[in-house]
């Protein structure tokens, strides 16, 4: 462990995917290390430490979140808490000057996110949400190859989904208390809405609209599914679909004035060590319309051990390292992306609330 | 030539894709033959005959559409006329008891299509529109494999496009006179709207809505681009995008409760002699969310010389042969598909006219 090492604490040990974080930190050694885990249930925290191979000699196991935040050795925290707890504990973490990676959505609405980001800003700490795919080498490759090189031209239409099926008997158990009132729009929509923003260089849409009759709720009013359209003046539209009733799908299709691009696994690539996308550019039907002049090009990006989780944490550790050593200040790009994503989510939720009318941003 | 041979006349020799019809009929020989071509410009008709290798010894070349319809040797006509002329001449062809293949959209609205289909029905002639892709072996394979076998489950969301770029300087020349008032919604939307209907077993949506601000017109009011949503109670939605401002795209993505399917060349396959689609079923993220339990399956259907045009004309010739020999009556399935497609197009156009409000069917 050196002065540059980022020392992590984990707030919340109840969800399976927190194990992925441990695995990623281990791969980053010696630039990052886990020094504490905490959960309101000490037993849950202990079991988590044991099952993830965290040695009691080096890792403190706490029966509360506070103790992790009070641990002065800790530079940064990872928050895989239930969504309705994230905002509160992220604000507390900011108050203790802990840098943080907060699972998505990091708050229940834009107001809570704003107070969270203000806590980070006023305390000079780095914030990053858990939308890992933005850190993937494929994402960078698409930006460089497709957007910047004009292969795609101007974006005309974007389609994106994040759907994952919940067994029918469990749909009734999904609640606003656990998911926040945005329900699937926040939990799942964070991805396709983020993908649209990304494709539009993080420009906010002019307005959004939940598609009439696309909203499905359970008997407690929790939103289980929603489709929405996002509009960019003058000539770009996007549609997104998020649902707990649909099969696992994570699609992103962008149609531009000069080309098209498809990624069907943008959230989590089919395989960890490589990822692909397909595109066409300058496509036309051949004479007599019996085929195309070009076929889709498939581009595969090899990642080796630099999975998207490792890429994300590498970036986070680099930023925190810069702050720790006094070389740089907290990077505002990542919180800004989170802020815009949440603003659009809130607008879609508002559209649902007002009967699927247009909501301007 | 036998009694079973279907003798074709072509109404309109001005468009390039009429040559594809000649090529297809030639491949079908001896079940189909072209005996006449007609165009208001005799020179255009003559040039068409020469450039398509139609011998003046066997093929009559007329300087009008009427003469083709008056030619009693002709069983059936192909109408690659401008869209605003199709309806009128199709009605005339029906009156002369000619079976017909009419390019899509076959009429400018549902009312005109209805009079056309009534003319066919009352004269006992077969009607078919030019949506060739419905006849492709791949289409049948998807129906059989994906829809019927429950690989896909219930359809939850459909996304489909048909976009083809028109050079900027030519966009102003696109007119309602040439395209009909539905513009791109009819000319291009016939495909994605037809694809949604197909995926929903040709059930009409409950309502449709043009997406606000998605509609682009030129200075004469011709519709150049439109996105729309189609809604099926209780839990299926579809979005379609048709545009003369976007790069060539013909995408169809269907997300079901159990699987997903993608076809990016559903209108005209990349290659004439084979076509593919991809699907996943039962997909889940693997433990720790570092990949998927399945990767997309690619299914390729080999067609050989039985291209989708040949498949369509084979079906048409089979149906006309049945009628000619008194064995069967005109098949109502194909006109019914056209009717429903046009009803949805009209509803989307109406939604545009009323400010992108919901229009019930």
Interface residues (C-beta under 8 A of the other chain):
Chain A: X16 X17 X19 X20 X23 X152 X153 X156 X157 X159 X161 X163 X165 X206 X207 X209 X211 X212 X213 X214 X216 X225 X227 X229 X231 X233 X234 X235 X237 X239 X241 X243 X245 X246 X247 X248 X249 X251 X253 X255 X256 X257 X258 X259 X260 X262 X264 X265 X268 X269 X270 X271 X272 X278 X280 X281 X282 X283 X284 X285 X287 X288 X289 X290 X291 X292 X295 X296 X307 X309 X358
Chain B: X16 X17 X19 X20 X23 X152 X153 X156 X157 X159 X161 X163 X164 X165 X206 X207 X209 X211 X212 X213 X214 X216 X225 X227 X229 X231 X233 X234 X235 X237 X239 X241 X243 X245 X246 X247 X248 X249 X251 X253 X255 X256 X257 X258 X259 X260 X262 X264 X265 X268 X269 X270 X271 X272 X278 X280 X281 X282 X283 X284 X285 X287 X288 X289 X290 X291 X292 X295 X296 X307 X309 X358
